[in-house]
Amino acid sequence: MNATRTTAAAAVDYLRANGNGVTALQIELSEIAAPTGAESERGEAVGHWLRGAGCAVATDAVGNVIARRPGSSAGPRRVVLSAHLDTVFDAEQPLRVVRAGEQSSYRNRAVVPEGELHGPGIADDAAGLAAVIAVAQALAVGRVQTDQEIAFVATVGEEGRGNLRGARHFFRQRDAKAVSAFITIDHPRPNEVVHRGVGSRRFAVEFSGPGGHAWSDFGRYNPAHALAAAADRIAMLPLPSESKATVNIGRIEAGRAVNAIPESARMEVDLRSESAAALNALERGLRSAVTQAHTKETAHALVGEEISGAVAIEGLGRRPAGMTPPETPLVQAALQALAAEGFEPELAASSTDANAAMAAGVPAIALGWGGRCGDLHSTREYFAPAGRERSLAAILRLLLDLAGASADHEEVRGSP
């Protein structure tokens, strides 16, 4: 039995036996506020833990934490395991994690069931960050040597208006060309391999006019009427049959009083699809709907009244669509790693940092953080860690395959 086989088995054993430690780490990280654009404190904590796992840690120009574990090969190739630092919650949101048996302030004082943790961001993506650190620790405990370098990356700006800022920056750097595979831990379904990146385009549409009194100034250009007409058209945009696509109006703001013509009316629109061509068509449809609504409201203004109105469309963010084909070695290795841990793996689509890697031409997937969770992106978010060790073991198996320590699979294969 060679040394590599023995050390890799020790790494897997560590993951299976250290569930309480991973959960404690996850709680610690989730209780550090990390709104999009203000992730530095959580990033420092992640860097501390990765340094303790023997990695060389640095923070790049946008705040990504990058920890490197060198390989034995002289070549520049590396595998990246990633999770994102930011959450959807602002800095004022209380983040204390409520344990089993305690009354949850997030759920009307209901008692937290056995085996669950409640708290904003407890899963997304504190569970992913904890998984990345746990795998780094396991490799250190097992003293596993890989041919390729492994980089552990905690990115900024994944959520919402972050627009994949950290991942985009990472893949704009010259040494990113050496990345042979990118894996982000960022979804709740432990059996799914996300190999299709759902692209999105987000817009703010604002109609504006002179405003006035609802009675005495009736007939002036009404931004709220124009917005309502545009929203109706946008909601009825034809969707492509060849790929899934969605249209959502997520926010609407207008007016100051029921008896006042608004001076402005604003909505935020989210377009999504797995197809770049479908996104192009939806964006054209949105712009046409807005123009038609503006023209119609202008035409409806009464003769002799001040009818001047304007409309503006602002881009809020773009996420590229992409795909890592199912037959690529990365996807096949991920399916095999999950199957080896007793999962029935499935292929899926989502929107994650992997989109940025796909856009850069790097094979990329997203994997689940394991366990059980729900109510993501709400204060009611919960996480149950039972079974998480199987997902962690599958992630480690995959890294051993990709980074060149796959000779010991017989040693680490065991009943999940």
Buried (B, 14 or more C-beta within 10 A) or exposed (E): EEEBBBBBBBBBBBBBEBBEBBBEBBBBBBBBBBBBBBBBEBBEBBBEBBEEBBBEBEBBEBBBBBBBBBBEEEEEBBBBBBBBBBBBBEEEBEBBBBEEEEEBBBBEEEEBEEEBBBBBBBBBBBBBBBBBBBBBBBBBBBBBBBBBBBBBBBBBBBBBEBBBBBBBBBBEEEEBEBBBBBBBBBBBBBBBBBBBBBBBBBBBBBBBBBBBEBEEBEBBBBBBBBBBBBBEBBEEBEBBEEBBBEBEBEEBEBBEEEEEBBBBBBBBBBBBBBBBEBBEBBBEBBEBBBBBBBEBBBEBBEEEBBBEBBBEBEEBBBBBBBBBEEEBEBBEBBBBBBEBBEBEBEBBBBBBBBBBBBBBEBBBBBBBBBBBBEBBBEBBBBBBBEBBBBBBBBBBBBBBBBBBBBEBBEBBEEEE
